[in-house]
Amino acid sequence: MAKPTLYGIPNCDTVKRARAWLEGQGVDFDFHDFKKSGVPLPGLERWLAAVGWEALLNRKGSTWRKLDDAQRDAAADEAGARALMLAQPSVIKRPVVQWPDGGISVGFDADDWARRIKA
């Protein structure tokens, strides 16, 4: 059976909670570390198609707050947001999960995830 792949950064609190939740449910999953392995371009394209760049771009995190106005302004459309996400993976809302059925989720939602692992 295919396993979900969780994409994120290991020291992110939400990613830690999400990984602990999956482990607590006995779900075998793969973890892709943005810091070590970068953002996979085919994956990013799938995520953008599935959820849209606005949902994927984390405008609340510390990485976004550290950007200068020109960098933020450049991320005002899908092409600019894609370029920023590739250059600075920490601006991607985490975690991103690719589920075995091909579905994509962004962020941690235990109720949604419980439905997905039972499906």
N, C-alpha and C positions, 0 to 999 in steps of 0.2 A: 504494500500500500504506500502511496506517495505521502510524503511528510510536508507539513507547512514549513515555510521559510520565514523567519523573523529577521527583519533588517533593522539595524539601529546602531547605537553606540553603547558599549557595556556600562559606562558610568552614569547613563541617563536614568533618573529615578523611575520614569514610566516604563522604560525598557526592563529595568530590574523587576518591577512589579509584574509586568507581562510575562517575563521568563519564569518567574516563580509561580505564577498562576498556571501556566502551561505544564510545568513540572508537577505541580500539585494535582493536576487533572490526569497525570500519567501520559501526556501527549509527547510523543517523540517528534522533535523538530530540529531543523537546521538553523544556525544563527550566522548571519552575515554581518560582520563588523565594518561599518562605514570607514572607521579610522584606519583600519589595517588593510582593507580590501577595496576601498573606494566605492563609488556608486556604479552598479552595472548599468550601462547605457540601455540595453534592451529592457531591463527591469524598470528603469525610470520611464521609458516610453510606455510600457504597460500600465504603470501607475498613473501617469498623466492621462492616458486614455480612459482608465477606469474611474478615477475620482476627480480629475481636473487639477490644474496647477494651483488654484486658489486654496483647495483643501490640503494640498501637499506642502505648500510653503508655510513654514512656521514663523509668523510675524510676532509671536509673543516671547520667543526665546532670547537668551543673552546674545547669541550670535547675530541675530537680526538687529538687536539694539546697538551692537558694536559697529554695524555697517555705516558708512557715510551716506549722505543724502543721494549722491550720484549712484552708488551701488543699489540703494533701495529703489530709486527711480527706474533704474535699468531692469528691475524685476517686476515691472508693471504690466507685463504681458507674458504669454506662455513661453516664448522664445527666450526672453530675458530671465524668467524664473528658472527655466531648464538650465541655462548657462550658469546661473548662480548656484543651483543645487549640485551641479557637477563640480564646480570649483570649491564650494564650501558645503559639504554634505550635512553639516550641523544645522543648516536652515531647513532641512526636511523634517516635517512633523513625524514623530516617532511614537511607537514602532510602526513600520509598514510590514504587513504580513501578506504573503502570497499563499493562499490556501490550496489544498490539493485539487479542489474543483475548479481552480483558475481564478477564484474570487480574490479581490484585494481589499484589505481594510487598512485604515490609517488611524493611529491612536489606539488606546486600550479601552475596550468596552467588554467587561466580563460577560454580560448577558448576550451580546452579539456573538462573542467567541464561543460561549457554551452552545448556542444554536448551531454554529458552524462545525464544531467537533462532533456533534451528535448526528449531523446530516449524513 
